[in-house]
Amino acid sequence: MKKKNKWNGENLSILSLGGGVQSSALYLAAAQGEMLFHKYDMPDLAIFADTQAEPQSTYDTIDELEKLYGDRIPIDRVTAGNLEEVKPDFASIPFFRPGPKGRQMMPRQCTSQFKVEPIIQHIRKLVGAGPRQHVKEKVVQWIGISWDEAIRAKNSPLKWLETVWPLLEKRWTRGHCLEYLQKQCNENLVFFDEIVKRSACVFCPFKSDTEWEELQKNPLEWDRAVAYDEKLRNLEGGENYLHSSCKPLKDVRLDTFRDQMLLNFNNECHGMCGN
């Protein structure tokens, strides 16, 4: 495997790390030299944008990745603050609201404000670009989008930022990523206690009922989600809910909607923040 060179301040290459299945698999494969393609070697560093509202499993995943290969691909952690403490109508999550034509999902701003923008600002800081200053360097951003969700792959609107998708180059699906992570678990004795989960905030509405049930197994995180759901009713309009049934989360019979998977890759993150 080619030895990783220390970044010399030019041609920065970063990996957007969300701590979910795809980006974790990409990080591990890159660190082991299995993602070399075209003119790119492994990334100089990874960036994890912390909403401070991630489930503990996500933080555990980031910690384990850093223990394993932080010497090869350092992980920078950035944050725009605690999403849980921000008024939901300021940094809107895509909660549900009943209407005359059926339920509707509210616009989403959280991804942009708490994931994409902190990463972009950190990159600008790394290359020494001040506020409103033009970025002269060419920066390459690795994004963990898999073959089965290729519709999410979108080029960066920033001229100085080139987006690449190594998993697409390898034609790895989410299933391939899960198999790869399981292999890593088997080969690394000090690794994940369980397979990596999809990355999403504790109170993210993009959850299937199976995922809500999984959250219930962690009382602290479930209580946080229930409290956030209750807080939504204090917004203008009042009828705002985390669950697609437009009922209070604590009252929902989750088995009723077990097979409804709300996550739609085209409507979720636009692929700029990692996952």
C-alpha positions as CSV (number, residue, x, y, z in Angstrom):
1,M,0.0,0.0,0.0
2,K,1.3,3.4,-0.9
3,K,2.3,5.4,2.2
4,K,0.1,8.4,2.9
5,N,1.9,11.6,2.6
6,K,1.4,14.4,5.0
7,W,-0.7,17.2,3.4
8,N,1.6,19.9,2.3
9,G,-1.0,22.6,1.9
10,E,-1.8,22.0,-1.7
11,N,-4.4,19.8,-3.5
12,L,-6.3,19.0,-0.3
13,S,-8.3,15.8,-0.4
14,I,-11.0,15.2,2.3
15,L,-13.5,12.5,3.1
16,S,-16.9,13.5,4.5
17,L,-17.6,11.1,7.3
18,G,-21.0,10.7,8.8
19,G,-20.4,7.6,10.8
20,G,-23.0,5.6,8.9
21,V,-22.7,2.4,6.8
22,Q,-21.4,3.9,3.5
23,S,-19.0,6.5,4.8
24,S,-17.6,4.2,7.4
25,A,-16.9,1.5,4.9
26,L,-15.3,4.1,2.6
27,Y,-13.1,5.4,5.4
28,L,-11.9,1.9,6.3
29,A,-11.3,0.9,2.6
30,A,-9.5,4.1,1.9
31,A,-7.3,3.7,5.0
32,Q,-6.3,0.2,3.8
33,G,-5.5,1.4,0.3
34,E,-8.5,-0.3,-1.3
35,M,-10.1,2.8,-2.9
36,L,-7.3,4.0,-5.2
37,F,-8.8,5.2,-8.4
38,H,-8.0,7.6,-11.2
39,K,-5.5,10.2,-9.9
40,Y,-6.4,10.1,-6.3
41,D,-4.7,8.4,-3.4
42,M,-6.3,8.1,0.0
43,P,-7.7,11.4,1.4
44,D,-5.6,13.6,3.6
45,L,-8.2,13.7,6.3
46,A,-11.8,13.0,7.1
47,I,-14.3,15.6,8.5
48,F,-17.2,14.6,10.8
49,A,-19.9,17.3,11.2
50,D,-21.4,16.8,14.6
51,T,-25.0,18.0,15.1
52,Q,-24.5,17.1,18.8
53,A,-27.8,15.2,18.4
54,E,-26.4,12.0,16.9
55,P,-27.1,8.6,18.6
56,Q,-24.3,7.2,20.8
57,S,-23.7,4.5,18.2
58,T,-22.5,7.2,15.7
59,Y,-20.0,8.6,18.2
60,D,-18.8,5.1,19.0
61,T,-18.3,4.4,15.4
62,I,-16.3,7.6,14.8
63,D,-14.2,6.8,17.9
64,E,-13.4,3.3,16.7
65,L,-12.5,4.4,13.2
66,E,-10.1,7.0,14.7
67,K,-8.5,4.3,17.0
68,L,-8.0,2.0,14.0
69,Y,-6.7,4.4,11.3
70,G,-6.6,7.9,12.7
71,D,-2.8,7.9,12.1
72,R,-3.4,7.3,8.4
73,I,-6.5,9.5,7.9
74,P,-7.0,11.9,10.8
75,I,-10.6,12.8,11.7
76,D,-11.5,16.4,12.2
77,R,-14.7,17.0,14.2
78,V,-16.6,20.2,13.5
79,T,-19.9,21.5,14.7
80,A,-22.3,24.4,14.2
81,G,-23.8,23.9,17.7
82,N,-26.4,21.7,19.2
83,L,-29.3,21.1,16.8
84,E,-31.4,19.9,19.7
85,E,-31.2,23.3,21.4
86,V,-32.0,25.4,18.3
87,K,-35.6,26.4,17.7
88,P,-37.1,23.9,15.2
89,D,-38.5,26.8,13.0
90,F,-35.0,28.3,12.7
91,A,-33.1,25.2,11.6
92,S,-36.0,23.2,10.4
93,I,-36.0,19.4,10.4
94,P,-38.5,17.9,7.9
95,F,-41.3,17.2,10.4
96,F,-44.8,16.2,9.4
97,R,-47.9,18.3,9.5
98,P,-51.5,17.2,8.6
99,G,-53.3,19.2,5.9
100,P,-56.5,19.2,3.9
101,K,-54.8,17.2,1.2
102,G,-53.1,14.8,3.5
103,R,-49.9,15.0,5.5
104,Q,-47.1,17.1,4.2
105,M,-43.4,17.2,5.1
106,M,-41.9,20.6,6.0
107,P,-38.8,22.0,4.3
108,R,-35.5,20.9,5.6
109,Q,-32.7,23.3,6.6
110,C,-30.8,21.2,9.2
111,T,-28.6,19.3,6.7
112,S,-27.4,22.5,5.1
113,Q,-26.8,24.4,8.4
114,F,-25.5,21.6,10.6
115,K,-23.8,19.3,8.1
116,V,-22.8,20.8,4.8
117,E,-21.9,24.4,5.9
118,P,-19.6,23.4,8.9
119,I,-17.7,21.1,6.5
120,I,-17.3,23.8,3.9
121,Q,-16.2,26.4,6.5
122,H,-13.7,24.0,7.9
123,I,-12.2,23.3,4.5
124,R,-11.9,27.0,3.9
125,K,-10.1,27.4,7.2
126,L,-7.7,24.6,6.3
127,V,-6.7,26.2,3.0
128,G,-6.4,29.6,4.7
129,A,-9.4,31.3,2.9
130,G,-10.9,34.1,5.0
131,P,-14.6,35.3,4.9
132,R,-15.7,36.0,1.3
133,Q,-12.2,35.2,0.1
134,H,-11.7,33.3,-3.1
135,V,-10.4,29.7,-2.6
136,K,-7.4,29.3,-4.9
137,E,-6.7,25.7,-4.1
138,K,-8.4,22.8,-5.7
139,V,-10.0,20.6,-3.0
140,V,-11.3,17.1,-3.6
141,Q,-14.2,15.8,-1.5
142,W,-14.8,12.1,-1.1
143,I,-18.5,11.3,-0.6
144,G,-19.8,7.9,0.5
145,I,-22.7,7.4,-1.9
146,S,-23.2,3.8,-2.9
147,W,-24.3,2.3,-6.2
148,D,-27.9,1.7,-5.2
149,E,-28.4,5.4,-4.2
150,A,-26.5,6.9,-7.1
151,I,-29.4,9.4,-7.6
152,R,-28.0,11.3,-4.6
153,A,-24.7,12.0,-6.3
154,K,-24.6,15.7,-7.1
155,N,-21.6,17.9,-8.0
156,S,-20.6,20.6,-5.7
157,P,-21.9,24.1,-6.7
158,L,-18.5,25.5,-5.6
159,K,-16.0,25.7,-8.5
160,W,-13.0,25.0,-6.2
161,L,-14.5,21.8,-4.8
162,E,-14.4,18.7,-6.8
163,T,-16.7,15.9,-5.6
164,V,-15.8,12.2,-6.2
165,W,-17.7,9.1,-5.3
166,P,-15.3,6.1,-4.9
167,L,-18.1,3.7,-4.0
168,L,-19.8,4.4,-7.3
169,E,-16.5,3.8,-9.1
170,K,-16.3,0.4,-7.3
171,R,-20.0,-0.2,-7.9
172,W,-20.4,-1.0,-4.2
173,T,-24.0,-1.1,-3.0
174,R,-25.0,-0.6,0.7
175,G,-25.0,-4.4,0.9
176,H,-21.4,-4.5,-0.2
177,C,-20.6,-1.9,2.4
178,L,-22.3,-4.0,5.2
179,E,-20.4,-7.1,4.1
180,Y,-17.2,-5.2,4.2
181,L,-17.9,-3.8,7.7
182,Q,-18.8,-7.2,8.9
183,K,-15.5,-8.5,7.6
184,Q,-13.7,-5.7,9.4
185,C,-15.5,-6.7,12.6
186,N,-14.4,-10.2,12.3
187,E,-10.7,-9.3,11.6
188,N,-10.4,-6.5,14.1
189,L,-11.0,-7.8,17.6
190,V,-11.2,-4.2,19.0
191,F,-13.9,-2.8,16.8
192,F,-17.6,-2.3,16.7
193,D,-19.7,-4.2,19.2
194,E,-22.4,-4.4,16.5
195,I,-22.7,-3.6,12.9
196,V,-22.7,0.1,12.0
197,K,-26.1,1.7,11.8
198,R,-27.5,4.3,9.4
199,S,-26.4,7.8,10.4
200,A,-29.2,10.1,11.5
201,C,-30.0,12.4,14.4
202,V,-31.9,10.9,17.4
203,F,-35.1,12.8,16.4
204,C,-34.7,12.6,12.6
205,P,-38.1,12.0,11.0
206,F,-36.5,9.9,8.2
207,K,-36.9,6.7,10.2
208,S,-38.8,3.5,9.6
209,D,-40.8,2.1,12.5
210,T,-38.2,-0.6,12.8
211,E,-35.7,2.2,13.5
212,W,-38.0,4.0,15.9
213,E,-38.4,0.6,17.8
214,E,-34.6,0.3,17.8
215,L,-34.4,3.7,19.4
216,Q,-36.8,2.7,22.1
217,K,-34.3,0.2,23.3
218,N,-32.2,3.2,24.4
219,P,-34.4,5.0,27.0
220,L,-32.2,8.1,27.1
221,E,-32.3,8.6,23.3
222,W,-36.0,7.7,23.1
223,D,-36.9,10.3,25.7
224,R,-34.9,12.9,23.8
225,A,-36.9,12.1,20.6
226,V,-40.2,12.2,22.5
227,A,-39.3,15.5,24.1
228,Y,-38.3,17.0,20.8
229,D,-41.6,15.7,19.3
230,E,-43.5,17.5,22.1
231,K,-41.6,20.7,21.4
232,L,-42.8,20.7,17.8
233,R,-46.3,21.3,19.0
234,N,-45.3,24.6,20.4
235,L,-44.5,26.0,16.9
236,E,-46.9,28.0,14.9
237,G,-49.6,25.8,13.6
238,G,-49.3,23.4,16.5
239,E,-49.9,20.2,14.6
240,N,-46.3,19.2,14.0
241,Y,-45.0,15.6,14.5
242,L,-41.9,13.5,14.0
243,H,-43.8,10.5,13.0
244,S,-45.5,10.1,9.6
245,S,-48.8,9.1,11.3
246,C,-49.1,12.7,12.6
247,K,-49.6,11.4,16.1
248,P,-47.4,12.1,19.2
249,L,-44.4,9.8,19.0
250,K,-45.0,8.4,22.5
251,D,-48.5,7.3,21.5
252,V,-47.7,5.7,18.1
253,R,-48.2,1.9,17.8
254,L,-45.0,1.4,15.9
255,D,-45.9,-2.1,14.6
256,T,-48.8,-0.5,12.6
257,F,-46.3,1.2,10.3
258,R,-43.5,-1.3,10.6
259,D,-43.0,-1.8,6.8
260,Q,-43.1,1.9,5.9
261,M,-39.6,3.0,5.2
262,L,-39.7,6.8,5.0
263,L,-36.1,7.2,4.0
264,N,-36.0,8.2,0.4
265,F,-32.5,8.8,-0.8
266,N,-33.6,11.4,-3.2
267,N,-35.3,13.4,-0.4
268,E,-32.8,12.8,2.3
269,C,-29.4,14.4,2.4
270,H,-28.3,15.7,-1.0
271,G,-25.1,13.8,-0.7
272,M,-22.8,16.7,0.3
273,C,-22.3,15.7,4.0
274,G,-21.4,12.1,4.1
275,N,-23.6,9.4,5.6
